[in-house]
């Protein structure tokens, strides 16, 4: 786990630690000190905590004018025991929503497992996004199957054309534009 790093190539365009409107503003990273763990396995110091023991995040890019953010995930998404969606809502998503963000691109290729519960926090997130949307990009198939089992596909756009393996080769604005076009096609 310690060698799974957040995607760093967009840091020249956006750094959540330098964004006064970000929940992680002012965070200082020590890339020589591995201290955070998931199930006893150390993780790269570049990941950010949402106060969960099992899932970490990295805001890769946020554009307040367009109202979108791109968030990468690492770990186990556990709503059943640790209520990760509540922690995510309170510590990450609500602060972003308060800044006008209503379009969320979630990168999930480093999600190792998902344990679902009820969908009330997802419903709240969906309702708060108003004219926006939530897109799950590159989540493993078995995670998407679990999302569907708990009916989260009512709130989160996922699968099919949103399995965008080349996302790292795109500029963040181009990536957003691509995802936005795919979502608009689905909705029309």
C-alpha positions as CSV (number, residue, x, y, z in Angstrom):
1,X,0.0,0.0,0.0
2,X,2.8,2.4,0.7
3,X,3.8,2.6,-2.9
4,X,0.3,3.7,-4.1
5,X,0.7,7.4,-4.5
6,X,-2.0,10.0,-5.4
7,X,-1.7,11.2,-8.9
8,X,0.9,14.0,-8.8
9,X,1.1,15.3,-12.4
10,X,-1.7,17.8,-11.9
11,X,0.0,19.5,-8.9
12,X,1.2,22.2,-11.2
13,X,-2.4,23.1,-11.9
14,X,-3.9,22.7,-8.4
15,X,-2.7,22.0,-4.9
16,X,-5.4,21.6,-2.2
17,X,-2.9,22.6,0.5
18,X,-2.5,26.0,-1.2
19,X,-6.2,26.5,-1.9
20,X,-7.8,28.7,0.8
21,X,-11.2,27.2,0.0
22,X,-10.1,23.6,0.3
23,X,-10.7,21.5,3.4
24,X,-7.0,20.6,3.3
25,X,-5.7,24.2,3.1
26,X,-2.5,24.7,5.0
27,X,-1.7,21.0,5.3
28,X,2.1,20.4,5.3
29,X,3.3,17.1,3.9
30,X,6.4,15.2,5.1
31,X,7.2,12.8,2.3
32,X,9.9,11.2,4.4
33,X,7.5,10.2,7.2
34,X,5.0,7.4,6.7
35,X,2.6,7.5,9.6
36,X,-0.9,6.9,8.3
37,X,-2.1,3.3,7.9
38,X,-5.0,1.3,6.6
39,X,-5.3,-2.0,8.4
40,X,-1.7,-1.7,9.6
41,X,-0.3,-1.0,6.2
42,X,1.5,2.3,5.8
43,X,0.3,4.5,3.0
44,X,2.0,7.3,1.0
45,X,2.1,10.6,3.0
46,X,0.5,12.4,0.1
47,X,-3.0,11.1,0.9
48,X,-5.4,13.2,3.0
49,X,-7.5,12.0,5.9
50,X,-11.2,12.4,6.2
51,X,-11.0,11.0,9.8
52,X,-11.7,7.5,8.6
53,X,-9.5,4.5,9.5
54,X,-10.1,2.8,6.2
55,X,-10.3,5.4,3.3
56,X,-8.1,8.3,2.3
57,X,-8.5,10.9,-0.4
58,X,-6.7,13.4,-2.6
59,X,-8.3,16.4,-4.2
60,X,-6.5,16.4,-7.5
61,X,-8.2,19.5,-9.0
62,X,-11.0,21.9,-8.2
63,X,-12.4,24.7,-10.4
64,X,-14.8,27.0,-8.5
65,X,-16.0,28.8,-11.6
66,X,-17.1,25.6,-13.2
67,X,-18.2,24.1,-9.9
68,X,-16.4,20.8,-10.1
69,X,-13.8,18.8,-8.2
70,X,-11.8,15.6,-9.0
71,X,-11.1,13.4,-6.0
72,X,-8.9,10.3,-5.9
73,X,-9.5,7.5,-3.3
74,X,-7.4,4.9,-1.6
75,X,-8.5,2.1,0.7
76,X,-11.7,0.4,1.8
77,X,-15.0,2.3,1.6
78,X,-16.8,1.0,4.6
79,X,-20.3,2.5,5.3
80,X,-21.4,-0.6,7.3
81,X,-19.0,-0.3,10.2
82,X,-17.2,3.1,10.1
83,X,-19.9,5.1,8.2
84,X,-17.3,6.4,5.7
85,X,-19.9,8.2,3.7
86,X,-20.9,10.3,6.7
87,X,-17.3,11.2,7.4
88,X,-16.8,12.0,3.7
89,X,-19.9,14.2,3.7
90,X,-19.0,16.1,6.8
91,X,-15.2,16.5,6.4
92,X,-14.9,16.7,2.6
93,X,-18.0,17.1,0.5
94,X,-20.0,19.6,2.6
95,X,-17.0,22.1,2.8
96,X,-16.7,21.8,-1.0
97,X,-20.4,22.3,-1.5
98,X,-20.3,25.4,0.7
99,X,-17.8,26.8,-1.9
100,X,-20.2,26.1,-4.8
101,X,-19.0,22.7,-5.9
102,X,-21.8,20.6,-7.3
103,X,-20.1,18.3,-9.8
104,X,-17.9,15.5,-8.3
105,X,-15.6,13.2,-10.2
106,X,-14.5,10.4,-8.0
107,X,-11.5,8.3,-9.1
108,X,-11.9,4.9,-7.5
109,X,-9.3,2.6,-9.1
110,X,-7.5,2.3,-5.6
111,X,-10.7,1.3,-3.7
112,X,-10.0,-2.2,-2.4
113,X,-13.5,-3.0,-1.0
114,X,-16.9,-1.6,-0.3
115,X,-19.3,-2.4,2.5
116,X,-22.6,-0.7,2.1
117,X,-25.3,0.4,4.5
118,X,-28.3,2.6,3.9
119,X,-28.3,5.3,1.2
120,X,-29.5,8.4,3.1
121,X,-26.1,10.2,2.9
122,X,-25.9,9.5,-0.8
123,X,-29.4,10.8,-1.3
124,X,-28.5,13.9,0.7
125,X,-25.3,14.4,-1.4
126,X,-27.3,13.9,-4.6
127,X,-30.0,16.4,-3.6
128,X,-27.4,19.0,-2.5
129,X,-25.7,18.8,-5.9
130,X,-28.8,20.4,-7.5
131,X,-28.0,20.9,-11.1
132,X,-24.7,19.1,-10.7
133,X,-23.8,15.4,-10.7
134,X,-21.6,12.7,-9.1
135,X,-19.5,10.5,-11.4
136,X,-17.5,7.4,-10.4
137,X,-14.6,6.9,-12.8
138,X,-12.5,3.8,-13.0
139,X,-14.0,2.0,-10.0
140,X,-13.3,-1.8,-10.1
141,X,-16.2,-3.8,-11.4
142,X,-16.8,-5.6,-8.2
143,X,-17.1,-2.2,-6.3
144,X,-19.6,-1.0,-8.9
145,X,-21.6,-4.2,-8.4
146,X,-21.7,-3.5,-4.7
147,X,-22.7,0.1,-5.3
148,X,-25.6,-1.2,-7.4
149,X,-26.6,-3.8,-4.7
150,X,-27.1,-0.9,-2.3
151,X,-28.9,1.2,-5.1
152,X,-26.2,3.9,-5.1
153,X,-26.5,4.0,-8.9
154,X,-29.6,6.1,-8.3
155,X,-27.3,8.9,-7.1
156,X,-23.9,8.2,-8.7
157,X,-23.2,7.9,-12.4
158,X,-21.0,4.9,-12.9
159,X,-19.7,2.2,-15.2
160,X,-19.7,1.9,-19.0
161,X,-18.2,4.9,-20.7
162,X,-17.0,6.3,-17.3
163,X,-14.3,3.6,-17.2
164,X,-11.8,6.1,-18.6
165,X,-8.4,4.4,-18.4
166,X,-6.6,7.3,-20.1
167,X,-7.6,10.0,-17.6
168,X,-4.0,10.6,-16.5
169,X,-3.1,11.6,-20.0
170,X,-5.6,14.4,-20.1
171,X,-5.4,18.0,-18.7
172,X,-7.8,18.2,-15.8
173,X,-10.1,20.6,-17.7
174,X,-10.2,18.3,-20.7
175,X,-10.9,15.4,-18.3
176,X,-13.8,17.3,-16.7
177,X,-15.1,18.2,-20.1
178,X,-15.1,14.6,-21.2
179,X,-16.8,13.4,-18.1
180,X,-19.4,16.2,-18.3
181,X,-20.2,15.4,-21.9
182,X,-20.6,11.7,-21.0
183,X,-22.9,12.6,-18.1
184,X,-25.0,15.0,-20.2
185,X,-25.4,12.2,-22.8
186,X,-26.7,9.9,-20.1
187,X,-29.1,12.4,-18.8
188,X,-30.6,13.4,-22.2
